[in-house]
Amino acid sequence: MSRKIGVLTGGGDCPGLNNAIKWVTNSALDEGPAAARGHPYEVEGITYGWRGAVEMALGRNHIQENVMRLDAETVRKIDRDGGTMLGSSRTNPFRFREDHDSEAVDVSDKVLRTLQQRYHAVVAIGGEDTLGVASRLNKMGLDIVGIPKTIDKDLGGTDITLGFDSAVNYIKDALTRLLFTAGSHNMNYFVELMGRHTGHLAFHGGMAGGAHFILVPECEFDMDNLFAKMVQRKKGGKRSERYTIVAVAEGAKIKGLGEIKQGQTDAFGHHYLSGIALHLRNQFEKYDGGRHEARELILGHLQRGGTPSTFDMILGRHYGIKAINLVDAGCFGRIASLRNNRITDAPLEDAGKTNYLDCGKCYDPENLAPRLIADTMYFNTT
């Protein structure tokens, strides 16, 4: 029986992935647990997420192009870097396409057999789509555990996902910088943030960064109400109110219009979302007789770039250790999880249940801002 652990990262990259990879590796190779189980593990990285697994299964490349041996020396310094040393992709083995023009085919059976033959267990680090594939393969018989990561913090089964804290810190810094230039020029800004289904990033980043209004996907908003509030600030007379910063999640829904979608979809059937900040700018500049000027700013992939925050470095370590603990215990079909400030685990399929922002508890849809309460840190919303 193979004693090799395979580890992969899928979906969008984020800070903290390398920390999880490092501690999956270090935990699997640690002499103490190895003595307890009676043997050490080998650890192998699967490159570019499920794409590497598909290419292995289809025999497209020499095997060394799809795998990477991981040991203590290989991972020694990787926790200092952002991104993922293994590479990532949005490949779906259940709807695999050679290219955008080819027909989607299901190669999951081949991927399952290849991974079962090569590995004792697989550790999948990813978000809704990556862990959704992992859950389906687990039900088909693959011994697999998951580590939840996404800057959106929209996965069920855990209070916090790897990468969220780093992204919120970046958004806070960006909005804080913008406050100075907006105030200097009495300018209005619509800042578009990531967040397809949930508003955790916009809510927490906007709150920390001093945004005057926050728009989240969970609660559709009326443009006229927003614009009226922005104009009222201008007419207030105070210098501190002559400018406005609106933090808007890319998936925020406009009453009567819905999301601002692009035409293409990805391998998991999701529409690309982009353009709501520009749409709001254009509509605002037509409002009130065209008397007001605005700018749009899209933070885009900068939100998930850079090195991890202290919290994400520590969380990646704990999640990596927990993943190997689950493998040792034979608890497959589970994810590492943080609940009530304790590391635990949850069913892998729970990661596919969207963790929405609890607007009833913490968000004021009329004033488009956080409620004035002090009984929660808003994190434990599932």
N, C-alpha and C positions, 0 to 999 in steps of 0.2 A: 504493500500500500504506500502511495506517495506521502512523503512528509513535507511536501513543498506547499508553501502558502503563496497564492497569487494576490496581488494588490493592484487596483486600478483607480484612476480618477476620471470622472466623466462630467459632461456639461460645462457650464462656464467656470473658468478658474476663479480662485479667490485666495486672499491671504490666509495662511494656516494649513493649506493642503500639505505642504512639505513637512510641517510639524507632525501631522498625522501619519504620513508615510514613514518618517523617521522612527516614531514610537511604535508603530506596527512592527517595523523591522527589529528594533532593539528589544521589544518585549518577546518576539518570537525566538530571538537568539539568546536571550538571557539564560545564564547557566542554572539559576535557581529553579525557575519553572521547568526548564528542560530536564533537570534531575527528577523533579516530581512526576513528570509525565513519562519519563523513561527514555526520552530521546529528544534531540534538538530538531527544530524546523529549519528548512531552507526557505528563503524568501525571494520571490521573483516579481518584479514589476511588469505589468502588462501595459505597453505603451499606447497612448491615445485612446484610453477608455475602451468602450465596447467595440470601437473600430479595430483595435489591435486583436481583440478576441475573435472578431469576425474574420479578419485576415488570416489568423492562425487556423481557424476552422476550415477556411476555403483553400488553404495552402498557397496563398498569393505570393508570399515572400519567404525568404529564408527565415527560419524561426527566430534568429537573433535580431531581426529587424522589428519584431513584435514583442520581445521580452528583454528585460534588463535585470541582471543579478544584483540583489541588494544585500549589503552586509554593513557592519558597523562603520567601516571606513567610507563606504559609498555615501552613507547618509549623515556623516558626522557634522557637516556644516550646512546642510540644506535648510535647516529650520530658520536660518537667517534671511532666506530669500522668499519673495512672493511667488505667485504662480504655482505650477506643479512641475517637478523634474520629470515626471512620466509623460507629460503631454495630455491633452484632453480632446474630446470630440463630442458631437451630439448624435452619434450613430445609434440607430435602433435596430437590433438584430431581428426584431419581429417585422420590421418594415425597411429592410436594407435596400439602398439604392447605390448602384455603381456611380451614378452622377445624377444631376438634376433632371436629365431628360429620360432616364431609364425607369422602367416599371419597378415598383417596390416588391420585394420577395421576402418570405419568412425563412430565415436561416437559423432560427433559434435551436432546432434539434441538433444541428451540426456544432453550434457553439456549446451547447450543453455537453455533448459527448466529448468534445475536445478538452473542455475545462475539467470534467470529471476524470478523464484519463491522466491529465497532467498535474492536477492539484489535489491535495488533501482538503483544502478549503480556499475560498476566495473572499477577500475583503474589498467591497465596493465603496468608494468614497464619492458621494454625489448628492444631487438634489432629487426633486420629484421624479424626473424622467429616468435618471440613472438608477435610482433605487426602485423605481417601478419595474424596470427590466429585471433587476436583481430579485425582486419579489416573485415575478412570474417564473424565472428560472428556478428559484427555490421550490416553488410548487411543482415544478417538473422533475425535481430530484437533486438539484445542485446544493451542496453544502456551502452556504454563503452567509456572511454577516455584513452589516452596513455601518457607515459613519455618515451622519447627516451634515451636509455642507450646502449653504447657499446664502448669499448676502441678503436675500429677501426675507429670511426667517419665516418662511411660509409652510414648513413641513410639520405635520402632526407627529406626536410621539415624543416631542422634546420641547423644552422651553426656549432653547437657544440653538442655533445652527452655527457651524464653523464658518467664519468669514463675516458674519453680521456686524460684530463689534468694530472690526477694522473699517468696514464700509461706512458705518455711522460716524466714526471719528473723522474720516475723510470729508464726508458731507458737512459735518459741523465746521471743519476748518474752511471749506470752500465758501459756505454761506457767511461765515464770520468775515472773511476777506471781502466778500461782495457787499456787505453792509457798509463798509467804508466808502467804496466808490459810488454806491447807490445814494448814500447820504450826501456825498460831495456834489452830485449832479442832480439831486432831486428826481432820480430815475426810478421807474418801475421795472421789475425783473420777474419773469416767469422762469423758474429753474426746474427743468425736467429731470426727474430722478428715476432710477429703476424701481420696478414693482409692478409686475403684470397683473396679479390677482389680489395682492395685499398691499397695505400701506405702511407696513412697519418701518421701512427705510425712510419714507417721506415724513412720517409722524415723528419718529425719534430723532432723525437728522435735522428736520425742520425745527423741532422743539429745542434741540441743543444749539442750533445755529442761529436762532433768533428770527426765523421766518415769521412774517406777520399773518399769513394765511397758509393753510396746509390742505391739499386736496388728495383724497385717498380713494382707491377703487371700491372699497366697501360701502361708500355712501355717495351716490351721485349728487352733483352740485348744479346749481343754476348759475349760468354765466352772468346774467343781469344782477343777481344778488352779489356775486363776487365783485363785479365791476363797480357797482354802486358803493360798496364798502371802500374800494380803492379810491374812488373819487372823493368820498367823504373825508378820507384821511387827508387828501390834498387841500380840502376846503377848511380843515380844522384850524389852520393858522399856525400851529406849532411847527417849528423847523423839523422836529423829530418825526413828524407825520407827513412830510411832503414827499416821501418815497415809500415804496412798498416792495417787499420780496414775497413772492408766492412760491412755495415748494409744492410741486405737483408730481405725483407718481405717473409713470408712463401709461398705466392702465386705468387712470381715473376716468370716470364716466360723466359726460355732460348730459344734463337732462334734455331729452328730445333728440340726442345725437348718439350717445354711447361712447365707445372707445374710438380713438383715432388709430386706425389700422393701416398697415401696409399690405400690399397684395400677396406677398409670398408667405408660405408656411414652412416650418422646419420638419425634421424627420418624425417628430412626435405630433404633428398636426397643429402646432401653435402658430397663430398669426404673429408676424413681427409687428411690434407696437413702437411707434415713433411719430413725433410731430405735434403732440398736444401743446407744448410750450409755444411753438410757432403759431398754431391755430389761435391760441388765446391772445397772443400779441396782436395778431392781425385783427381779431374781433374787438379787442379793447381799443385799438387805435381808431376804429370806426364808431365807437360808443361815445355818447355825449357830444355829438357833433364833431368828432375828430380833434378834440382839444388836448388830448393827452398822448404822450409818447411812451413807448415801452421797448424792452429788449427781451429776447429769449436766450437762455443758456442751457445747453444740454451737457450734463457731466459725463454721461455715457460710461464707457468702459474704465474710465479713471476711477470710478467708484470701487471696482473690484481689483484694481492694480495695487502695486506697492507691497511693502513688507507688512507682516501681521502685527496687530496691536499686542500688548502684553497679555490681555485676556485671551485672544485667539491662540497665542503661542502655548499658553497653559492648557487651554481647552483641547487643542490638537494633540497634546501629549496625553491627556486623560482619555480622550476618545480612542487613540491608538492602542493604549494599554488595555482598555476595556474590550476592544474588538478581539484581541488575542485571548483575553480571559474567556470570552464567549466561545471562541474556537476550542480552547482547552476543555471547556465544560460540555462541548457538543451541543451548545444552544444556538443552532443555526436558524435562519429566518428571523433574526433579531437585529436591532440597531443599537449602538451606543447612544445614550441619552442623558441629558441634564434635566432633572426635575427637582424643583424646590431646593436648588443649590447643591444637589447630590448627584453623583454619577450613577446611573442605573442603566436599564435597557428597556426596550419596547418592541412590539412586533414590527417586523420589516414593513408589512403592509400599511401600518399606521402612518408611515412617511408619506404615503400618497393621499392622506386626508389633509386638506388645506387648513392651515392655521391662520385664520383671519384675525385682523385687528378687531378687538371688541369695542366697536364704536359706541355702543350703549353705555359702556363703563367709562371710557376715557376721551371720547371725541365729541365735540359740539358741532353738529352739522349746520346749525344756523349761523354760528359765528366762524365756522371753518377753522377751528383751532382746538387745541387740547382743553378739556374741561379743567376747571379750577378745583382739583381734588388732590388730596395728599395721602390717600390710604393704599396706594399701590404704585409699584414701579412700572406697571403696564406690561412687563415681560411675560408673566404667567397668564396667558389669555386663552389657553386651550381648556 
